């Protein structure tokens, strides 16, 4: 079963947390799919990965770019894995029916949004019932992640 990590964004937002997690993914030699809920959000995330740091960028692509097989990070609003990634990042409440295609799924949700928090709780219950290995991660005041009891 796929390991699923719930990342509760409390001190830094998705615009800072996602690039950090994707950097670690690439450092481990893994490929990633980032799933959003709309084409507009995909374009926003693509722009973010070019501009989040003045000294670096994260190599990525989307349907607009094509050549999925050549992209270490694929950003999409579809439930797909065209770059044969082993890590899946779910943002903005996106859900996948293909979790078993990945070794790791990171579900990032906004701790300041009660609807997002409730949705994450419901996803936790469903994924636990399905037998996935779950863990819960929360940020400290400096934005560092620590594993909490879920």
N, C-alpha and C positions, 0 to 999 in steps of 0.2 A: 504494500500500500504506500501511497505517496505521503511524505511528511508535509504537513501544512503548518505554516507559521503565521500567526496573527500578529501584525504590527500595529499597535495602538499609537497613533500619532498624537502626541500631547504638547510637545514643546517646539518641534520644527514640523513644517508642513511637507506634503508630498513633493513639492518642488525641490526640497533639500534632501529628504530621506530617500527618495527613489534613486537619484544618482549615486548616493553613497552605497546603497545595496547593490546596484548594478556594477559599480566599480569592483566590489568584492566578488561578485559573480565572475567577472572577466578575469580577475586575479587567480581564481580557482580553475581557470581554463574551461569554464562552462558557457553555454549559450543560453539566451533568455528570450522568452516571449513576454511582452507587457501588454496586457489586455485592458482597454478602456471601454467606455460605454457609447462613444459616438466618434464619427470621423473628425469632428472639430476638436475633440479632446485628443485624438491621436496626433493631429497636427500640432497642438499645443505642446504635447509631450516630446514630439520630435524636435521642435524648436528649443525646448528646455535642455535637451541633451547636447545641443550645440553651444548653448550659452551659459550653462550653470556655473562654469568656472572659466575665468579668463586664461588660465594656463593649460587647460585640457578640454577634451570632449570625449564623449562615448560613441564609438562607432555603432551606427544603427540604421535601420531603414523601415519603410512601411510600404503598403500597396502602391503608393504614389511613386516610390523609388524603384520597386520591382527587385528582381534578383534576390529573393528571400534566402536562398541557399547560401549566399555570400555574406549575409548579415549576422553578426554575432548577437545583436539585439534586434528583435522584430517587434514593432509596435502596431497594434491592430485593435479593431473593434469587433473582430470575428473570433469565434472559438476555433482556433486553428493553430497548427504548429509547423509552418512551412520551412523553418530553418533548422528543424530537428533539435530544438532546444531541450535541455533537461530541467531548466528552471522556468517557472511560470509566476508572473507578478500580476495580481488582480488589483485594479485601482477603481475608484469611483463606484464601488458596489458591483463591479463586473463579476459574473459567475461563469464557471466552465463546467461542462459535462465530460471533459476529457482529462481530469486530474491524473488518472492512472497512466497517461502518456508522459508524465514528468516524475522526476525523483523528488523534487521540492516545489511546493507552491507557497508563495508569500502573499498573504492577503493584507493589504494596507488600508486602514480606515481612519477617518478623522475623529479623534476623541472629543472635539468640540461640537460635533453634529449628532444630536440625539437619535436621529433617524439612522445614520450610519452605524452608530454603536449598537442599536437594536438589531439592525440587519446582520451585523457581525455576530451577535449572540445567537441569532437564528441559524446562521451558517455554521457556527461552532457545533450546535446541537445536531444538525443534520450530518455534518462530516464525522462527528464522533460516532453517531449511530451507524454510519457506513464503514467504520473500522479504521479510519485514517489516524495516523500518529499526529497529535496536535500539540502545539506549544504556543504560549502567549508571551509576547515581548512588548515592553513598555519603555518609553524614553525617560531619562533623568533630566535634570534642569539644564544640562549641557547638550542634550540631544543624543547621548549615548544610549545604546540599547542594553537592556538587561532582561533575562528570562524570569518570568514571574510564574507563580502557581496559577494554573488556569482553571 
